[in-house]
Amino acid sequence: MRFVSTAGRAPSVSLEQAVFAGPAPDGGLYVPETLPELTPPVGGGLGDTAFLVARCLFAGELSDRELEPIVRESLDFDIPLVALDEGISSLELFHGPTHAFKDVGARFMARLMLHFLDGRATVLVATSGDTGSAVAHAFFKLDGIRVVVLFPRGKVSELQRRLFATLGENVQSLSVDGTFDDCQSLVKRAFADRELDHDGRLVSANSINVGRLLPQTFYYFHMFAQLREAERENVAVCTPSGNFGNLTAGLMAKRMGLPVSQFIAATNANDVGPRYLTTGEFRPRPSLETLSNAMDVGNPSNFARMLWLYGGDVDAMRRDVVGFAYSDEQTLRTIESVHERLGYVVDPHSAIGYLGARESDAAARVFLATAHPAKFRETVEPAIHEKVPLPRALHESANRPEYVTEMPVDYEALKDYLTSS
Ligand SMILES: *Cc1c(COP(=O)(O)O)cnc(C)c1O
């Protein structure tokens, strides 16, 4: 499998090159040159289904013997499909180590990188919360790889910070006296700095990495494998979206043969995606702050991949995808009413997924539950008038010491740190 750029003006590259590359030299994003077709398996467990899909995707790049442990170690937790009511089910993607769906992509990418690396490497990542913890956990204790997480001091929730700052070992956390944008600028500068390369490779783990995107196709197939026979005839899937990586993976799964009749792209007030589907115009905007903050994206990077999948034809995309946007008020009311009517607790992102699923009249309506409600308990608990118990990993990290180094917004300080420790 070769990878090509969505912008179409860069040479094709191997999987290894694509995984370490970041954006393509022509400014596009890497995508598989062709998507293999397969017959979606039914029944079966997550590991088996994922391995089957992975073998098709990575044929020619990785042998079965190389690929199987990467797949199975990445997915060492459940992704159950929980039936709620009215033909609506929740695909719970939040049972990984950081209790958000980003664990799937991050864990697979980490093991893929480890497979290709010879020698040492430093993974450098800036975070406002979710990504840093998923990436740090994904690389935690992997030999020869150091992770350095930059976060804006005081601007990451305590729960999020504890998830990466308490790891220690090969995970180092830098508390930067600035904003998330400052952290991101520092990281960008480090990647542009040739002098930094001498002490092992400097590697990016950001959300446009194909190593994170492709494994997200696995759980769409796993969702399908768990449906009852009658439901498989007419399935709609709703993806709560920010950067649209999750939805892109779903659309790729459909292209590979997964019979989903409709995708529903659900967003918060950051509605660039749904607006594109209505107006045919893609108009990025500054992001707005909402309760579902992991989806506060004004210029969704994976949209380039969605446009590529449909050759830029909005009508073709409309045949597969509809879009809806929801307010914070609707989000809160949904958290409350789903709990009241169904006894099920959703986090603000998954609530938007639920709302989107309700728009469809398919026999089976599945929404992706992207985060554990305990991660957003400051929003969820007042809405359901109850406490949300912390899952074990979150509870345990609350009692461990933190390993954090403080740093000003100063590139030389970061460079010193990276070269001396
Ligand atoms: C990242 C994230 C999303 C958005 O996923 P995209 O692939 O960026 O669309 C949704 N929910 C949660 C909890 C997330 O962390």
PDBQT file of the ligand as one rigid body, heavy atoms in Angstrom, charges set to zero:
ROOT
HETATM    1  C1  LIG A 501     -11.111  14.229  19.664  1.00  0.00    +0.000 C 
HETATM    2  C2  LIG A 501     -12.476  13.992  20.171  1.00  0.00    +0.000 A 
HETATM    3  C3  LIG A 501     -13.632  14.090  19.351  1.00  0.00    +0.000 A 
HETATM    4  C4  LIG A 501     -13.560  14.536  17.919  1.00  0.00    +0.000 C 
HETATM    5  O1  LIG A 501     -12.980  13.580  17.082  1.00  0.00    +0.000 OA
HETATM    6  P1  LIG A 501     -12.470  14.009  15.635  1.00  0.00    +0.000 P 
HETATM    7  O2  LIG A 501     -11.861  12.791  15.076  1.00  0.00    +0.000 OA
HETATM    8  O3  LIG A 501     -11.473  15.111  15.860  1.00  0.00    +0.000 OA
HETATM    9  O4  LIG A 501     -13.658  14.479  14.875  1.00  0.00    +0.000 OA
HETATM   10  C5  LIG A 501     -14.858  13.777  19.896  1.00  0.00    +0.000 A 
HETATM   11  N1  LIG A 501     -14.984  13.418  21.183  1.00  0.00    +0.000 NA
HETATM   12  C6  LIG A 501     -13.918  13.314  22.005  1.00  0.00    +0.000 A 
HETATM   13  C7  LIG A 501     -14.135  12.951  23.423  1.00  0.00    +0.000 C 
HETATM   14  C8  LIG A 501     -12.628  13.595  21.538  1.00  0.00    +0.000 A 
HETATM   15  O5  LIG A 501     -11.577  13.516  22.369  1.00  0.00    +0.000 OA
ENDROOT
TORSDOF 0
